[in-house]
Amino acid sequence: MTFVVTAEIRLHALGFEAVELIALARIQRRAARLDRPKTMVKTTLAAVCAVLLPETAA
């Protein structure tokens, strides 16, 4: 468990809140529950980004 936590901290994949939950669980001698929220990832069309860019003469 320590190796996993250390690796995730090094990769900035684990926040302070998660470390706090792990520490509290260890003090209380219970399993830590780290429910990660599900993320939604969408792609952006180039045409949408182009609208935000000012026109430049070539």
PyMOL Python script that loads the backbone (N, CA, C, O; Angstrom):
from pymol import cmd

cmd.read_pdbstr("""\
ATOM      1  N   MET A   1       0.827  -1.190   0.000  1.00  0.00           N
ATOM      2  CA  MET A   1       0.000   0.000   0.000  1.00  0.00           C
ATOM      3  C   MET A   1       0.869   1.250   0.000  1.00  0.00           C
ATOM      4  O   MET A   1       0.573   2.204  -0.720  1.00  0.00           O
ATOM      5  N   THR A   2       1.920   1.262   0.785  1.00  0.00           N
ATOM      6  CA  THR A   2       2.793   2.430   0.854  1.00  0.00           C
ATOM      7  C   THR A   2       3.432   2.716  -0.494  1.00  0.00           C
ATOM      8  O   THR A   2       3.550   3.874  -0.893  1.00  0.00           O
ATOM      9  N   PHE A   3       3.846   1.668  -1.199  1.00  0.00           N
ATOM     10  CA  PHE A   3       4.466   1.852  -2.516  1.00  0.00           C
ATOM     11  C   PHE A   3       3.495   2.502  -3.489  1.00  0.00           C
ATOM     12  O   PHE A   3       3.876   3.391  -4.250  1.00  0.00           O
ATOM     13  N   VAL A   4       2.235   2.060  -3.467  1.00  0.00           N
ATOM     14  CA  VAL A   4       1.223   2.603  -4.380  1.00  0.00           C
ATOM     15  C   VAL A   4       0.975   4.067  -4.082  1.00  0.00           C
ATOM     16  O   VAL A   4       0.922   4.887  -4.999  1.00  0.00           O
ATOM     17  N   VAL A   5       0.823   4.403  -2.823  1.00  0.00           N
ATOM     18  CA  VAL A   5       0.570   5.798  -2.438  1.00  0.00           C
ATOM     19  C   VAL A   5       1.751   6.673  -2.826  1.00  0.00           C
ATOM     20  O   VAL A   5       1.562   7.767  -3.358  1.00  0.00           O
ATOM     21  N   THR A   6       2.961   6.205  -2.568  1.00  0.00           N
ATOM     22  CA  THR A   6       4.155   6.968  -2.918  1.00  0.00           C
ATOM     23  C   THR A   6       4.242   7.191  -4.421  1.00  0.00           C
ATOM     24  O   THR A   6       4.564   8.293  -4.868  1.00  0.00           O
ATOM     25  N   ALA A   7       3.961   6.167  -5.196  1.00  0.00           N
ATOM     26  CA  ALA A   7       4.011   6.284  -6.654  1.00  0.00           C
ATOM     27  C   ALA A   7       2.956   7.273  -7.158  1.00  0.00           C
ATOM     28  O   ALA A   7       3.240   8.084  -8.039  1.00  0.00           O
ATOM     29  N   GLU A   8       1.758   7.210  -6.611  1.00  0.00           N
ATOM     30  CA  GLU A   8       0.703   8.116  -7.068  1.00  0.00           C
ATOM     31  C   GLU A   8       0.990   9.557  -6.667  1.00  0.00           C
ATOM     32  O   GLU A   8       0.674  10.477  -7.420  1.00  0.00           O
ATOM     33  N   ILE A   9       1.573   9.766  -5.512  1.00  0.00           N
ATOM     34  CA  ILE A   9       1.956  11.128  -5.116  1.00  0.00           C
ATOM     35  C   ILE A   9       3.029  11.649  -6.053  1.00  0.00           C
ATOM     36  O   ILE A   9       2.978  12.804  -6.475  1.00  0.00           O
ATOM     37  N   ARG A  10       4.006  10.804  -6.384  1.00  0.00           N
ATOM     38  CA  ARG A  10       5.083  11.211  -7.282  1.00  0.00           C
ATOM     39  C   ARG A  10       4.541  11.588  -8.658  1.00  0.00           C
ATOM     40  O   ARG A  10       5.062  12.499  -9.302  1.00  0.00           O
ATOM     41  N   LEU A  11       3.509  10.900  -9.105  1.00  0.00           N
ATOM     42  CA  LEU A  11       2.912  11.170 -10.415  1.00  0.00           C
ATOM     43  C   LEU A  11       1.831  12.257 -10.353  1.00  0.00           C
ATOM     44  O   LEU A  11       1.197  12.570 -11.360  1.00  0.00           O
ATOM     45  N   HIS A  12       1.632  12.824  -9.167  1.00  0.00           N
ATOM     46  CA  HIS A  12       0.597  13.843  -8.957  1.00  0.00           C
ATOM     47  C   HIS A  12      -0.790  13.316  -9.308  1.00  0.00           C
ATOM     48  O   HIS A  12      -1.661  14.075  -9.735  1.00  0.00           O
ATOM     49  N   ALA A  13      -0.991  12.013  -9.125  1.00  0.00           N
ATOM     50  CA  ALA A  13      -2.287  11.403  -9.417  1.00  0.00           C
ATOM     51  C   ALA A  13      -3.126  11.264  -8.155  1.00  0.00           C
ATOM     52  O   ALA A  13      -4.300  10.900  -8.219  1.00  0.00           O
ATOM     53  N   LEU A  14      -2.527  11.553  -7.021  1.00  0.00           N
ATOM     54  CA  LEU A  14      -3.219  11.396  -5.750  1.00  0.00           C
ATOM     55  C   LEU A  14      -3.176  12.730  -5.029  1.00  0.00           C
ATOM     56  O   LEU A  14      -2.096  13.275  -4.799  1.00  0.00           O
ATOM     57  N   GLY A  15      -4.330  13.262  -4.670  1.00  0.00           N
ATOM     58  CA  GLY A  15      -4.399  14.552  -4.015  1.00  0.00           C
ATOM     59  C   GLY A  15      -4.256  14.458  -2.511  1.00  0.00           C
ATOM     60  O   GLY A  15      -4.231  13.367  -1.941  1.00  0.00           O
ATOM     61  N   PHE A  16      -4.162  15.615  -1.876  1.00  0.00           N
ATOM     62  CA  PHE A  16      -4.010  15.679  -0.429  1.00  0.00           C
ATOM     63  C   PHE A  16      -5.179  15.033   0.281  1.00  0.00           C
ATOM     64  O   PHE A  16      -4.994  14.370   1.301  1.00  0.00           O
ATOM     65  N   GLU A  17      -6.391  15.216  -0.244  1.00  0.00           N
ATOM     66  CA  GLU A  17      -7.574  14.640   0.393  1.00  0.00           C
ATOM     67  C   GLU A  17      -7.485  13.120   0.458  1.00  0.00           C
ATOM     68  O   GLU A  17      -7.857  12.514   1.463  1.00  0.00           O
ATOM     69  N   ALA A  18      -6.994  12.512  -0.609  1.00  0.00           N
ATOM     70  CA  ALA A  18      -6.861  11.057  -0.643  1.00  0.00           C
ATOM     71  C   ALA A  18      -5.823  10.585   0.367  1.00  0.00           C
ATOM     72  O   ALA A  18      -6.022   9.573   1.040  1.00  0.00           O
ATOM     73  N   VAL A  19      -4.713  11.318   0.475  1.00  0.00           N
ATOM     74  CA  VAL A  19      -3.683  10.959   1.451  1.00  0.00           C
ATOM     75  C   VAL A  19      -4.253  11.070   2.859  1.00  0.00           C
ATOM     76  O   VAL A  19      -3.974  10.232   3.717  1.00  0.00           O
ATOM     77  N   GLU A  20      -5.054  12.108   3.095  1.00  0.00           N
ATOM     78  CA  GLU A  20      -5.686  12.288   4.402  1.00  0.00           C
ATOM     79  C   GLU A  20      -6.630  11.122   4.720  1.00  0.00           C
ATOM     80  O   GLU A  20      -6.643  10.622   5.845  1.00  0.00           O
ATOM     81  N   LEU A  21      -7.419  10.692   3.728  1.00  0.00           N
ATOM     82  CA  LEU A  21      -8.329   9.566   3.933  1.00  0.00           C
ATOM     83  C   LEU A  21      -7.569   8.279   4.232  1.00  0.00           C
ATOM     84  O   LEU A  21      -7.989   7.486   5.075  1.00  0.00           O
ATOM     85  N   ILE A  22      -6.457   8.075   3.543  1.00  0.00           N
ATOM     86  CA  ILE A  22      -5.649   6.880   3.775  1.00  0.00           C
ATOM     87  C   ILE A  22      -5.064   6.912   5.187  1.00  0.00           C
ATOM     88  O   ILE A  22      -5.062   5.898   5.884  1.00  0.00           O
ATOM     89  N   ALA A  23      -4.568   8.079   5.605  1.00  0.00           N
ATOM     90  CA  ALA A  23      -3.989   8.196   6.949  1.00  0.00           C
ATOM     91  C   ALA A  23      -5.038   7.952   8.023  1.00  0.00           C
ATOM     92  O   ALA A  23      -4.778   7.230   8.986  1.00  0.00           O
ATOM     93  N   LEU A  24      -6.225   8.544   7.873  1.00  0.00           N
ATOM     94  CA  LEU A  24      -7.290   8.344   8.853  1.00  0.00           C
ATOM     95  C   LEU A  24      -7.719   6.884   8.921  1.00  0.00           C
ATOM     96  O   LEU A  24      -7.953   6.350  10.005  1.00  0.00           O
ATOM     97  N   ALA A  25      -7.822   6.247   7.768  1.00  0.00           N
ATOM     98  CA  ALA A  25      -8.209   4.837   7.738  1.00  0.00           C
ATOM     99  C   ALA A  25      -7.169   3.975   8.454  1.00  0.00           C
ATOM    100  O   ALA A  25      -7.508   3.023   9.156  1.00  0.00           O
ATOM    101  N   ARG A  26      -5.916   4.322   8.266  1.00  0.00           N
ATOM    102  CA  ARG A  26      -4.854   3.540   8.923  1.00  0.00           C
ATOM    103  C   ARG A  26      -4.891   3.726  10.436  1.00  0.00           C
ATOM    104  O   ARG A  26      -4.708   2.772  11.191  1.00  0.00           O
ATOM    105  N   ILE A  27      -5.131   4.969  10.873  1.00  0.00           N
ATOM    106  CA  ILE A  27      -5.234   5.239  12.306  1.00  0.00           C
ATOM    107  C   ILE A  27      -6.421   4.484  12.908  1.00  0.00           C
ATOM    108  O   ILE A  27      -6.332   3.944  14.011  1.00  0.00           O
ATOM    109  N   GLN A  28      -7.528   4.455  12.168  1.00  0.00           N
ATOM    110  CA  GLN A  28      -8.741   3.788  12.649  1.00  0.00           C
ATOM    111  C   GLN A  28      -8.716   2.284  12.381  1.00  0.00           C
ATOM    112  O   GLN A  28      -9.668   1.572  12.702  1.00  0.00           O
ATOM    113  N   ARG A  29      -7.622   1.808  11.789  1.00  0.00           N
ATOM    114  CA  ARG A  29      -7.432   0.383  11.489  1.00  0.00           C
ATOM    115  C   ARG A  29      -8.581  -0.196  10.663  1.00  0.00           C
ATOM    116  O   ARG A  29      -9.167  -1.223  11.006  1.00  0.00           O
ATOM    117  N   ARG A  30      -8.878   0.487   9.581  1.00  0.00           N
ATOM    118  CA  ARG A  30      -9.909   0.034   8.654  1.00  0.00           C
ATOM    119  C   ARG A  30      -9.390   0.232   7.230  1.00  0.00           C
ATOM    120  O   ARG A  30      -8.392   0.917   7.007  1.00  0.00           O
ATOM    121  N   ALA A  31     -10.078  -0.373   6.289  1.00  0.00           N
ATOM    122  CA  ALA A  31      -9.679  -0.246   4.884  1.00  0.00           C
ATOM    123  C   ALA A  31     -10.046   1.147   4.371  1.00  0.00           C
ATOM    124  O   ALA A  31     -11.120   1.672   4.668  1.00  0.00           O
ATOM    125  N   ALA A  32      -9.147   1.722   3.607  1.00  0.00           N
ATOM    126  CA  ALA A  32      -9.407   3.033   3.024  1.00  0.00           C
ATOM    127  C   ALA A  32     -10.305   2.879   1.806  1.00  0.00           C
ATOM    128  O   ALA A  32     -10.083   2.008   0.965  1.00  0.00           O
ATOM    129  N   ARG A  33     -11.308   3.721   1.719  1.00  0.00           N
ATOM    130  CA  ARG A  33     -12.192   3.715   0.551  1.00  0.00           C
ATOM    131  C   ARG A  33     -11.922   4.971  -0.258  1.00  0.00           C
ATOM    132  O   ARG A  33     -12.271   6.078   0.154  1.00  0.00           O
ATOM    133  N   LEU A  34     -11.304   4.790  -1.403  1.00  0.00           N
ATOM    134  CA  LEU A  34     -10.998   5.919  -2.272  1.00  0.00           C
ATOM    135  C   LEU A  34     -11.856   5.820  -3.522  1.00  0.00           C
ATOM    136  O   LEU A  34     -11.427   5.294  -4.549  1.00  0.00           O
ATOM    137  N   ASP A  35     -13.044   6.320  -3.420  1.00  0.00           N
ATOM    138  CA  ASP A  35     -13.952   6.310  -4.567  1.00  0.00           C
ATOM    139  C   ASP A  35     -13.588   7.460  -5.494  1.00  0.00           C
ATOM    140  O   ASP A  35     -13.792   8.630  -5.171  1.00  0.00           O
ATOM    141  N   ARG A  36     -13.058   7.109  -6.626  1.00  0.00           N
ATOM    142  CA  ARG A  36     -12.701   8.145  -7.595  1.00  0.00           C
ATOM    143  C   ARG A  36     -13.915   8.494  -8.437  1.00  0.00           C
ATOM    144  O   ARG A  36     -14.627   7.608  -8.909  1.00  0.00           O
ATOM    145  N   PRO A  37     -14.149   9.785  -8.626  1.00  0.00           N
ATOM    146  CA  PRO A  37     -15.291  10.172  -9.458  1.00  0.00           C
ATOM    147  C   PRO A  37     -15.043   9.795 -10.917  1.00  0.00           C
ATOM    148  O   PRO A  37     -13.916   9.856 -11.408  1.00  0.00           O
ATOM    149  N   LYS A  38     -16.102   9.410 -11.587  1.00  0.00           N
ATOM    150  CA  LYS A  38     -15.981   9.073 -13.002  1.00  0.00           C
ATOM    151  C   LYS A  38     -15.880  10.373 -13.796  1.00  0.00           C
ATOM    152  O   LYS A  38     -16.623  11.326 -13.562  1.00  0.00           O
ATOM    153  N   THR A  39     -14.960  10.381 -14.721  1.00  0.00           N
ATOM    154  CA  THR A  39     -14.765  11.575 -15.535  1.00  0.00           C
ATOM    155  C   THR A  39     -15.327  11.355 -16.926  1.00  0.00           C
ATOM    156  O   THR A  39     -15.352  10.238 -17.443  1.00  0.00           O
ATOM    157  N   MET A  40     -15.771  12.437 -17.508  1.00  0.00           N
ATOM    158  CA  MET A  40     -16.258  12.400 -18.884  1.00  0.00           C
ATOM    159  C   MET A  40     -15.281  13.197 -19.744  1.00  0.00           C
ATOM    160  O   MET A  40     -15.031  14.374 -19.486  1.00  0.00           O
ATOM    161  N   VAL A  41     -14.743  12.556 -20.750  1.00  0.00           N
ATOM    162  CA  VAL A  41     -13.786  13.201 -21.634  1.00  0.00           C
ATOM    163  C   VAL A  41     -14.403  13.277 -23.019  1.00  0.00           C
ATOM    164  O   VAL A  41     -14.881  12.281 -23.563  1.00  0.00           O
ATOM    165  N   LYS A  42     -14.383  14.468 -23.573  1.00  0.00           N
ATOM    166  CA  LYS A  42     -14.906  14.659 -24.914  1.00  0.00           C
ATOM    167  C   LYS A  42     -13.824  15.289 -25.778  1.00  0.00           C
ATOM    168  O   LYS A  42     -12.903  15.928 -25.269  1.00  0.00           O
ATOM    169  N   THR A  43     -13.942  15.105 -27.073  1.00  0.00           N
ATOM    170  CA  THR A  43     -12.995  15.721 -27.995  1.00  0.00           C
ATOM    171  C   THR A  43     -13.585  17.029 -28.516  1.00  0.00           C
ATOM    172  O   THR A  43     -14.800  17.222 -28.526  1.00  0.00           O
ATOM    173  N   THR A  44     -12.708  17.907 -28.941  1.00  0.00           N
ATOM    174  CA  THR A  44     -13.118  19.198 -29.481  1.00  0.00           C
ATOM    175  C   THR A  44     -12.770  19.238 -30.962  1.00  0.00           C
ATOM    176  O   THR A  44     -11.665  18.873 -31.364  1.00  0.00           O
ATOM    177  N   LEU A  45     -13.701  19.673 -31.746  1.00  0.00           N
ATOM    178  CA  LEU A  45     -13.451  19.816 -33.180  1.00  0.00           C
ATOM    179  C   LEU A  45     -12.532  21.000 -33.440  1.00  0.00           C
ATOM    180  O   LEU A  45     -12.609  22.010 -32.740  1.00  0.00           O
ATOM    181  N   ALA A  46     -11.676  20.887 -34.427  1.00  0.00           N
ATOM    182  CA  ALA A  46     -10.756  21.974 -34.768  1.00  0.00           C
ATOM    183  C   ALA A  46     -11.523  23.225 -35.162  1.00  0.00           C
ATOM    184  O   ALA A  46     -11.064  24.335 -34.893  1.00  0.00           O
ATOM    185  N   ALA A  47     -12.676  23.070 -35.790  1.00  0.00           N
ATOM    186  CA  ALA A  47     -13.465  24.228 -36.218  1.00  0.00           C
ATOM    187  C   ALA A  47     -13.951  25.051 -35.013  1.00  0.00           C
ATOM    188  O   ALA A  47     -14.052  26.275 -35.091  1.00  0.00           O
ATOM    189  N   VAL A  48     -14.243  24.379 -33.924  1.00  0.00           N
ATOM    190  CA  VAL A  48     -14.672  25.086 -32.714  1.00  0.00           C
ATOM    191  C   VAL A  48     -13.521  25.908 -32.154  1.00  0.00           C
ATOM    192  O   VAL A  48     -13.725  27.047 -31.733  1.00  0.00           O
ATOM    193  N   CYS A  49     -12.328  25.355 -32.144  1.00  0.00           N
ATOM    194  CA  CYS A  49     -11.159  26.080 -31.648  1.00  0.00           C
ATOM    195  C   CYS A  49     -10.785  27.233 -32.575  1.00  0.00           C
ATOM    196  O   CYS A  49     -10.332  28.281 -32.115  1.00  0.00           O
ATOM    197  N   ALA A  50     -10.973  27.041 -33.864  1.00  0.00           N
ATOM    198  CA  ALA A  50     -10.618  28.070 -34.840  1.00  0.00           C
ATOM    199  C   ALA A  50     -11.444  29.334 -34.637  1.00  0.00           C
ATOM    200  O   ALA A  50     -10.966  30.433 -34.918  1.00  0.00           O
ATOM    201  N   VAL A  51     -12.650  29.197 -34.162  1.00  0.00           N
ATOM    202  CA  VAL A  51     -13.509  30.372 -33.908  1.00  0.00           C
ATOM    203  C   VAL A  51     -12.891  31.258 -32.832  1.00  0.00           C
ATOM    204  O   VAL A  51     -13.064  32.477 -32.861  1.00  0.00           O
ATOM    205  N   LEU A  52     -12.187  30.669 -31.900  1.00  0.00           N
ATOM    206  CA  LEU A  52     -11.594  31.425 -30.807  1.00  0.00           C
ATOM    207  C   LEU A  52     -10.301  32.144 -31.186  1.00  0.00           C
ATOM    208  O   LEU A  52      -9.879  33.068 -30.492  1.00  0.00           O
ATOM    209  N   LEU A  53      -9.677  31.728 -32.274  1.00  0.00           N
ATOM    210  CA  LEU A  53      -8.421  32.320 -32.705  1.00  0.00           C
ATOM    211  C   LEU A  53      -8.654  33.507 -33.613  1.00  0.00           C
ATOM    212  O   LEU A  53      -9.506  33.446 -34.500  1.00  0.00           O
ATOM    213  N   PRO A  54      -7.909  34.599 -33.411  1.00  0.00           N
ATOM    214  CA  PRO A  54      -8.057  35.743 -34.314  1.00  0.00           C
ATOM    215  C   PRO A  54      -7.504  35.397 -35.702  1.00  0.00           C
ATOM    216  O   PRO A  54      -6.546  34.637 -35.843  1.00  0.00           O
ATOM    217  N   GLU A  55      -8.125  35.965 -36.684  1.00  0.00           N
ATOM    218  CA  GLU A  55      -7.661  35.694 -38.052  1.00  0.00           C
ATOM    219  C   GLU A  55      -6.336  36.417 -38.287  1.00  0.00           C
ATOM    220  O   GLU A  55      -6.163  37.572 -37.898  1.00  0.00           O
ATOM    221  N   THR A  56      -5.419  35.723 -38.924  1.00  0.00           N
ATOM    222  CA  THR A  56      -4.117  36.321 -39.252  1.00  0.00           C
ATOM    223  C   THR A  56      -3.893  36.190 -40.741  1.00  0.00           C
ATOM    224  O   THR A  56      -4.200  35.165 -41.351  1.00  0.00           O
ATOM    225  N   ALA A  57      -3.352  37.248 -41.310  1.00  0.00           N
ATOM    226  CA  ALA A  57      -3.061  37.236 -42.744  1.00  0.00           C
ATOM    227  C   ALA A  57      -1.731  36.534 -42.974  1.00  0.00           C
ATOM    228  O   ALA A  57      -0.748  36.822 -42.291  1.00  0.00           O
ATOM    229  N   ALA A  58      -1.697  35.644 -43.903  1.00  0.00           N
ATOM    230  CA  ALA A  58      -0.470  34.899 -44.169  1.00  0.00           C
ATOM    231  C   ALA A  58       0.339  35.562 -45.228  1.00  0.00           C
ATOM    232  O   ALA A  58       1.411  35.072 -45.584  1.00  0.00           O
TER     233      ALA A  58
END
""", "prot")
cmd.dss("prot")
cmd.show_as("cartoon", "prot")
cmd.util.cbc("prot")
cmd.orient("prot")
